[in-house]
Structure formats: C-alpha cells, structure tokens
C-alpha cells in the first residue's frame, strides 16, 4: 500500500530502498509482536509497582539519564562507525541512512518501516540488558522499585521507537495530525532530519526523543546554524575564479 506524499522519490532512490528491504518482513506482524511484548512487560511492571513507595521514584530520572547517555554512545560510536558488532553499523549507516537522506525522510509505503524500526534482535538486546538490572533492583530495593524500573524502561523504549517512526512518516500526514503545531515536535523533527544529512550524520544530533546528551557533549547542531557557518567558511575561502566544491552544495550524491 503506497502513501500519498508530496515529496516523490527518484527512481534510483526507490530502487535502493527496495534492495535494502528485508525479505518477508511484514509491518503488521512486526507491530503486533512489538506491542505484544511491550504489553506483557508493562503488565509485569504494573503488578510489581503496586508495592512501590514514593522513595522509589528516583529511579525514573536516574534511568532516563543513563539510557539517554547509552543511546547517545551506541548511536554515535557503534551505529556510525564500523566497530564490533558491525551489524549495528551495517543496518544503520549502510541501511537506514542510505534509504533516508535529509531531503528524503518520508517513507513511500508502510513496508518501508522495515528500514526505520528496530530489528527483532534489538528487542532481545534490550530485554537481555534490562532483566538483570530489574532482578538486582528487586533484590536490593524491593519489587515496587523493580516495577518502577520496568515501567520506565519499557515506556521510554516505546517512545524512542514511536518518535523515530513519526519522523519518517509523510509530512502531509504529520501536518494533518497537527504535530507540526507543536514547537517541541518541530524542534525534534528538525533535529533528527539534520542528522540524516550525509555530511553531518557521524558528528551531530544522535539523540532521538530527548537531545540531552547531544547538548552535554556538544554535538547538538541546528540546520540553520550549519548553513550559516558553512556559507561563512565558503565566503572566506572563496577567491575570484574558484569553483564551488560540489560536495558542499548542501545536497547528497545519491
């Protein structure tokens, strides 16, 4: 099923996306599995959190801080550099970023969510990593504290996936939903879209839903500021008769 979008894909770009798609991937099966696992985890967290105390709420900001820094480091170091495990780099830089550039962010069909949403093994990594922490929290602080941790972890993971998917939906759909009326969403959308500029993807805007670590580590960059700085550099370096470097024209070589 195709989506109605104003920004039409060039044939080479559509062909590239088609080659990157996972054979047999089905968006309905993927979403049902994702929400099914999330529902089970949330139910477990809700059952545990009945014993929570007000003193356990420190877990929420603590987890959000740790997960934000972890998201930043994994994205910057493993997804954009060919380090071990190379699967992350291959799927993200060579897959996701080849399919979606700053000027072609929108999916053309629901099938292309395969190139946006996390693969199944990322869920395995998430639950494998969180489970020992939940068990340790339950042992040290009680089941209520463990419930707070589960609810926070699963909810933040769902927000991450949901926000990232929204950034790649057709602009007319986002407009009809009224999301661009929100200054917060507009900021986050532009933040992520600039990250998809090929010249900047390895250097800036790695957070998805809360750019805290980008701010702390100095990697937050607005597109307008980048254009302004680039134009100033080009003007300073330009000399009569010099040709403009085509790699700096703000476009990608697709």
URFEN-V986461 format. One record per residue. N is the residue number from 1. RES is the residue in three letters. NEAR is the number of other ideal C-beta (glycine too) atoms within 8 Angstrom. Layout:
n = [N:N]
res = [RES:RES]
near = [NEAR:NEAR]
//
This chain:
n = [1:2:3:4:5:6:7:8:9:10:11:12:13:14:15:16:17:18:19:20:21:22:23:24:25:26:27:28:29:30:31:32:33:34:35:36:37:38:39:40:41:42:43:44:45:46:47:48:49:50:51:52:53:54:55:56:57:58:59:60:61:62:63:64:65:66:67:68:69:70:71:72:73:74:75:76:77:78:79:80:81:82:83:84:85:86:87:88:89:90:91:92:93:94:95:96:97:98:99:100:101:102:103:104:105:106:107:108:109:110:111:112:113:114:115:116:117:118:119:120:121:122:123:124:125:126:127:128:129:130:131:132:133:134:135:136:137:138:139:140:141:142:143:144:145:146:147:148:149:150:151:152:153:154:155:156:157:158:159:160:161:162:163:164:165:166:167:168:169:170:171:172:173:174:175:176:177:178:179:180:181:182:183:184:185:186:187:188:189:190:191:192:193:194:195:196:197:198:199:200:201:202:203:204:205:206:207:208:209:210:211:212:213:214:215:216:217:218:219:220:221:222:223:224:225:226:227:228:229:230:231:232:233:234:235:236:237:238:239:240:241:242:243:244:245:246:247:248:249:250:251:252:253:254]
res = [UNK:UNK:UNK:UNK:UNK:UNK:UNK:UNK:UNK:UNK:UNK:UNK:UNK:UNK:UNK:UNK:UNK:UNK:UNK:UNK:UNK:UNK:UNK:UNK:UNK:UNK:UNK:UNK:UNK:UNK:UNK:UNK:UNK:UNK:UNK:UNK:UNK:UNK:UNK:UNK:UNK:UNK:UNK:UNK:UNK:UNK:UNK:UNK:UNK:UNK:UNK:UNK:UNK:UNK:UNK:UNK:UNK:UNK:UNK:UNK:UNK:UNK:UNK:UNK:UNK:UNK:UNK:UNK:UNK:UNK:UNK:UNK:UNK:UNK:UNK:UNK:UNK:UNK:UNK:UNK:UNK:UNK:UNK:UNK:UNK:UNK:UNK:UNK:UNK:UNK:UNK:UNK:UNK:UNK:UNK:UNK:UNK:UNK:UNK:UNK:UNK:UNK:UNK:UNK:UNK:UNK:UNK:UNK:UNK:UNK:UNK:UNK:UNK:UNK:UNK:UNK:UNK:UNK:UNK:UNK:UNK:UNK:UNK:UNK:UNK:UNK:UNK:UNK:UNK:UNK:UNK:UNK:UNK:UNK:UNK:UNK:UNK:UNK:UNK:UNK:UNK:UNK:UNK:UNK:UNK:UNK:UNK:UNK:UNK:UNK:UNK:UNK:UNK:UNK:UNK:UNK:UNK:UNK:UNK:UNK:UNK:UNK:UNK:UNK:UNK:UNK:UNK:UNK:UNK:UNK:UNK:UNK:UNK:UNK:UNK:UNK:UNK:UNK:UNK:UNK:UNK:UNK:UNK:UNK:UNK:UNK:UNK:UNK:UNK:UNK:UNK:UNK:UNK:UNK:UNK:UNK:UNK:UNK:UNK:UNK:UNK:UNK:UNK:UNK:UNK:UNK:UNK:UNK:UNK:UNK:UNK:UNK:UNK:UNK:UNK:UNK:UNK:UNK:UNK:UNK:UNK:UNK:UNK:UNK:UNK:UNK:UNK:UNK:UNK:UNK:UNK:UNK:UNK:UNK:UNK:UNK:UNK:UNK:UNK:UNK:UNK:UNK:UNK:UNK:UNK:UNK:UNK:UNK:UNK:UNK:UNK:UNK:UNK:UNK]
near = [5:5:11:5:10:6:9:5:9:7:6:7:10:10:8:11:13:7:6:9:11:6:4:4:9:6:10:6:7:13:8:8:9:11:8:8:10:11:8:8:11:12:8:10:14:10:8:14:12:8:9:11:7:4:5:12:8:7:12:9:7:8:12:11:9:8:10:12:9:8:13:13:10:10:12:12:9:12:11:11:9:4:7:3:5:8:7:10:14:9:9:12:11:8:11:10:12:8:10:10:11:10:7:10:10:11:12:10:8:8:9:12:12:11:12:11:10:5:7:7:7:8:10:8:8:9:10:7:8:11:8:7:9:12:9:8:12:12:5:6:8:8:8:14:15:14:17:15:15:16:12:12:12:12:9:11:10:9:9:11:11:8:11:13:11:11:11:11:10:12:10:9:9:12:9:6:6:7:10:9:4:8:5:6:10:9:8:13:13:10:14:12:12:15:11:12:13:10:7:12:12:6:6:12:13:11:14:9:8:7:10:9:14:14:8:6:7:5:11:10:11:9:10:6:8:13:9:8:8:10:8:8:8:10:7:6:7:6:5:3:3:7:3:7:6:5:6:9:7:5:5:9:5:8]
//
